[in-house]
Structures are given as structure tokens and as C-alpha cells.
Amino acid sequence: MRIGLDLGGTKISGIVLGEDGDELLRLRRVTPHGDYAGTLAALRDLVAELESRTGRRCSVGIGTPGALSPQSGLIKNANSTWLIGKPFDQDLAETLDRPVRLENDANCLALSEAVDGAAAGLRLVFAAILGTGVGGGIAMDGQIWRGRGGIAGEWGHNPLPWPQAAELPGRRCYCGRKGCIETWLSGPALARDHGTAVTGEAVVAKAQAGEAAAKAALTRHRQRLARALASIVNLLDPDAIVLGGGLSRMPALYDGLADAMRPYVFSDHFDTPIRPALHGDDSGVRGAAWLWPAEAPP
């Protein structure tokens, strides 16, 4: 059996998959924000509880924000900044007393949806997380495409394409630059654009209730998403785009999205499917479990 862990900025999800990919157990815990040692301890306790309830020692894969640097072996580019500069895979393996496999959370989303999700059977898949942060991952032939430096698909830290005058120079991002896609397309960014809502989900709810300011904020958000995704189509021309994260669950996000992308796609024809993750919030954690083959020893 496989355990998958998804380390988010606010919560940790854990799942146990059987040999055939069926979900056997799922638990969630609060992320110890800003506490590296506490994060390791929380992951240890979650794995212990999952194994205690299933009665089996399992392989462990984990999806995290950021990525491991192939050069240093340390975490880089994580919006959970307390992980940056740490040998997280080594520390977690020591904490759990077993080897672990670690991948960027958006890579895990892409893998999950390419294996048995919304893009199952398709050759090239781009997956984007639209949540507390914004990230991207690429799966090719059912395998994660990491790239030379381990950053393939790091979409959220490119500048917003075709910016309008009012969007310049853009809000400063935690990475130190201004105008990153993450600062425009995350859930907090949508709430900030609205001005009074506390979450992106609240903006959508207000828009559905007819509030004019929320409708306008959602329209701006969708148009920015269209430009950002069109740049992916121009670069990768994927067989499908899959959206995950909290905002991806909102049907209003997809209304007119393809039409808004079309003027920015450098082609005479555009029909790339844009789908919500079939496994929803569980897709990243399922992808983490899929990092190990069925026959892997725990």
C-alpha cells in the first residue's frame, strides 16, 4: 500500500491507496505554519495514524510547495518559506525511518490527473494549482517532467502576460519580484481585488448572489487567467489543461474562459480542453502516493 502526503500552507492531507489505486483512508491535519520541526513532527504523527488504522507499513510520497534543487538537495521556491534551504526529503526520511519520494505539489497534481484523472490517457498534460499560491506541473506519458533544474511548469512566477496599464508594475511577490502570476491568480489575490471579501471563494459566492463588485472582480480574474493559460498553450500546446486548488472547484471560473483565451493563442484553431481536477482537493495527495510503484518496499 502507498501513503500520499500533501503539505499545504494551511493543511496537511494524508491518504492511503490500495494496490489498485482505491482510496482506503484519508485524514487531514493543520500545518504548523512557520515551524519546520513542527512540520516534520506533524507528518510523522499523521503517517503513524494512517498506518495504525490500516495495520500496514506503507511507502510514503509527499507533495510540497517548491522543489528540491538538483544541485544543493535543498528546498527552493516554496511559498511555505520555512521549508526553503532545508534538506526536507532527508529530514523526513530520517523522521519516518524509511525512504521517501518528494515532488512539487503541482507535479503531483499533474501526475494524478494524467494517471487516472481528468486527463487520463493523454500524452502531455499541464496542471495548475489555483489556491493559496499558484503553481504548475507537467506530465508526459504518465510521468512527471521535472526539467534540468527541477522547475519545469513553474508557471506562477512568470509575469502576468499582456499586462494592462492598471496592472503595472504589479504587486510584490514573496519571491522578490513584482507582477508574478501568483500575485494575480491566487485565492487571496481575487479577494484582494474585490476589496472586502476575505477569500476568493467568498468573491464567487457574492458574484453568484448578484453583487456587481464581485462580478467585476471575477471577470477580471477570469480574463487574467485566460492570458496566463494562453501563454502555456503557446509554449507547450498540451493535450489538456487541468485546474486544481480551491478556485478550480467554482464553475463560474470556466464560463467563457476558452473564449477569453482564444485571442491570445497563436493559432488559427483552439480547442484545448480545460478541466477541473477529477479528484478535486485529493488529486495532489493521490499523485504523491503514485510516486511509488505498487511493488515498492515501505
N, C-alpha and C positions, 0 to 999 in steps of 0.2 A: 504494500500500500504506500501511497505518497501523501505527504503533508505539503500543502502550499501555504505560504505566508505572504501577506500584502501589507507592507509597512507604510501607512499613510501619515499625513501630517496631524490628523486628529484621532485616527483609529487604526488598530491592527486587526486584520481579518485572518482567520486560520481555517483551513478546510482539509478534510481527508478524502482522497479519491480512492476508490477500489481499482482493481486491475483493469476493469473495462471502462474506467472513467466516470462511473457513477459516484455521486456525492454521498458519502456515508455520514459526515458530521461537519458542522460549521459553527464557529464561535467568533465573537468579536470582543476586543478589549480596547480601552483608551490608550492612546500613545502617550508616553511620558515626555511631553514636549520639552525640548531643550536639554534632556538628560540622557547622555549616551549610555552610562552604566545602567540607568533605569530602563532604557530601551532594551538592552541585552537581557536584563532580568525578566522583563515582561514577555519577551519572545520565548525565553526558557520556560517560564511558567505556562504559557499558552501551549507549547509543544507537549509539555508534561501532561497537561489536562487532556489534550486531544488523544494522546497515546493511552492514557489511563482509561478513557471512556471507550476506546476501540479495542484495547487489550493487545495492541501490536506496536512494535518499534518500527518506525517508518523512515523512508528517505525524506529529506527536507529541502525544498526550494523556496527562495524568497525573492519577492519583487520589492524594489526600493526606489525612492526618488534618486536621481543622479545615476552615476555609473562608476564602475571600477576602472581606474586608469590602468591600461596595459603596461605603462612604463613604471609607475610607482606602486601599484597594487592598493592604492588608497582611493576612497570615495571622492569623486569630484562632481560639481554641477548639481548638487542636491538643494532643493528649496527647504528641506529639513536640514538646516545648516549645521546642526550639531553632529551630523554624520561626516561632514567634509574633513578630509585629511586623516580619516581613520581606516585601519585595515579591517573593515567591518566583516568581511567574509571569514577572515581568520579568527577574529574575536568571537564571532557567532559559532563557528565550528568548535572552538575550544569550549565555549559555554554549553553547547549541546552534546559535546563529546562524540562528534561524528562529522564526516564531510558534509558541506552544504553547497548548493549551487545558487548563485546570486545573479540577478539580472535587473536592469532598469524596469520600472513598473509598466511603462508604456510598451516595452518589448514583450513583457508577459501578456499584456492585453492583446497585442498583435498575434502572438503565438496561440493563445487560447482561441481567438476567433478564427484563425486560419486552420486549426486542428479540427474543432467540432462546433464552431460558432457561426456567426453571420456571414463569414467568408470561407466556409469550409470548401475545400476542393479547388479554390482559386490559387493561381500561382504567385501573384505579387499583391500584397495587402499592406496598406498604410493604415495604422490605427492611431487615433488621437485621444488623449485624456483631456477632458474639459471639466475641471473640478477646482479644488483649492489652488492648484497650479495647472499648467498646460504643458503637455509633453507629447511626443510622438514616437512610434516604433514601426519597424518594417519586418514583415515576414515574407520569405521567399521559399517556395516549395515546402511549406510547412516547417521552416526553420527560421530562427531569428537571424537577421542580418545586422551585425554589430558595427561593421566598418573597421578601418585600420586603427582608429583611436578609441573605439568603443562608444562613439557618439552618433552613429547613424540614426536618423529620424529625429534628432533634437531640434524639433520644429519651433518650440515655444520661445527659443532665444535667438531667433531671427527677427529682424524688424518687421512690423506690420507692412505688407506690400501695398503699393499705390496709395500712400497716405494722403488724406485730405489736409487742407491748410490747418483746420482746427485740431488735427491730430498730431501736429508737430510742436515741439520736438518729442513729445510723449512723456509719460510718467517714468520716473526712475525705477528700474527693476533691482531686485536683490543682487543680481549678477554684476551690477555696477553700470550698466548701460541704460539708455532711455529708449522707450518705444518698442520694447520686445512684445511679441505676440502674446506672451503670458500676461502682460500688464493690461491687455485689451480683452482677452477672451476667457479669463478665469471667472469663476463664480463671483468672487469678491469684486472683480473689475466691473461686471454687469451691475452689481448692487451699487458700486461707487458712481457709475454713470447715471443711474437713476437718481441718486442723491439721498433718498430717505429709507429705502428698503435695506434690510440687514443681510439678506442673502440673494443670490441670483435666482433661486427658486421662488423667493417672495416676489421678485420683479415679474416673473412669468405669471404667477398667480394674480397679481394686480392687473396685468395686461389682459388676462382672460376674463377678469371681472369688469373690464372696460375702462380702466384708468388710462387717460390719454398720455400722461408722462411715462407710464410703464410701457405702453405700446410703442412709443417713440424710442425708448431705450432698447427694447427688444429688436426693433427694426434696425437700429444702428449696429447692434451686436451681431445680428444675422448677416448684415452686409459686410462687416469686418471679417466674420468667419468665412464668408464666401471668397473674399480676396485672398485670405490666408490659405484656404484649401485649394484654390485655383493655382497658386504657386506650386503646390505639391503635384497637382496633375501635370503642370508644365514640366516639372523636373522628373517625376517618376512614371507618370501615366499608369497608375496602378489599376489592377482589375477590380478593386473595390476599396472604398474608404469606410472604416468602421469607427464610430464615435463612442467613447466610454466616459465615465465620470458623471458627476451629479447632473450637469446640464444636459447631457446626452439623453436623459430619460424624458425630456419635455418635447412632446410632438410639435409644439409651436416653433421649435428651433429649425425644423426641417421644412416648414411651409415656405415655399418659394426659394429655398436655399440653392437648388440646382440652377434655377433661372438667374439668380443673382451671381452665380459663379461664371455662367456662360460667357459674358463679355470679356472676361479676363483669361479664359482658356485659349491658348494659341492653336486653335484647330478649327476646321470647318464643321466639326461634329463633336458633341459632348454628351455622353450617356453613362458616365461612370456611376455605379451605384453608391449611394451614401446611406449607410445603415446604422441604426443603434446596435450596440453590442448585444448579441443574443443572450449572453449570460449576465448582462447588466453589471451591477456592482461586483459580482462574483467572478467576472472574467479575468481580472488581473491575478486573483489568488488561484484560480484554476490554471492559468498559464504558468504560475510559479511551480505548481505541482507537476505540470507537464515537463518541467526542466529535466526531470529524471525519467529514464525509461522504466518500463514496468518491472524489468528484471533486476534493477539496481539494488545493491545491498544497502540496508539502512546504516 
